[in-house]
Amino acid sequence: MLPENKLDIEQLAKAYFVDELGLNPEDMPDAARNLLGAFDVLYRINERLNPQPVC
């Protein structure tokens, strides 16, 4: 089941970053940015390796 609102997503992020990984709550924004940055890099690599045809 997917979260229905932003508060649910924030609670899930806290549960993962703070509770599961043991990060300080103050470090959550940096951890989230780093994670999003890593996925952005993977997305760009995938786009270069598998270009979509232009219609």
C-alpha positions in Angstrom: 0.0 0.0 0.0 1.4 3.4 -1.0 1.3 6.4 1.4 -1.7 8.7 0.8 -0.2 12.0 1.8 3.1 13.8 2.5 2.9 13.2 6.3 2.8 9.5 5.7 5.9 9.7 3.4 7.7 11.8 6.0 7.0 9.2 8.7 8.2 6.4 6.4 11.4 8.4 5.7 12.0 8.9 9.4 11.4 5.3 10.1 13.9 4.3 7.5 16.6 6.9 8.0 16.4 7.3 11.8 15.1 4.1 13.1 16.6 1.6 10.6 19.9 3.3 9.6 20.5 5.0 13.0 21.0 8.5 11.5 20.4 11.6 13.6 17.2 13.4 12.7 19.2 16.5 11.8 21.0 14.4 9.1 17.7 13.4 7.3 17.7 16.2 4.8 21.3 15.5 3.7 20.6 11.7 3.5 17.5 12.3 1.4 19.3 14.6 -1.0 22.2 12.1 -1.4 19.8 9.3 -2.0 17.8 11.3 -4.6 21.1 12.3 -6.2 22.2 8.7 -6.5 18.9 7.7 -8.2 19.3 10.7 -10.5 22.7 9.5 -11.6 21.4 5.9 -12.2 18.4 7.4 -14.2 20.8 9.4 -16.4 23.0 6.4 -17.0 20.0 4.3 -18.0 18.8 7.1 -20.3 22.2 7.1 -22.1 22.3 3.3 -22.3 18.7 2.9 -23.5 17.7 6.0 -25.5 14.1 6.3 -26.3 13.2 6.8 -30.0 11.9 10.3 -30.8 8.3 10.2 -32.3 
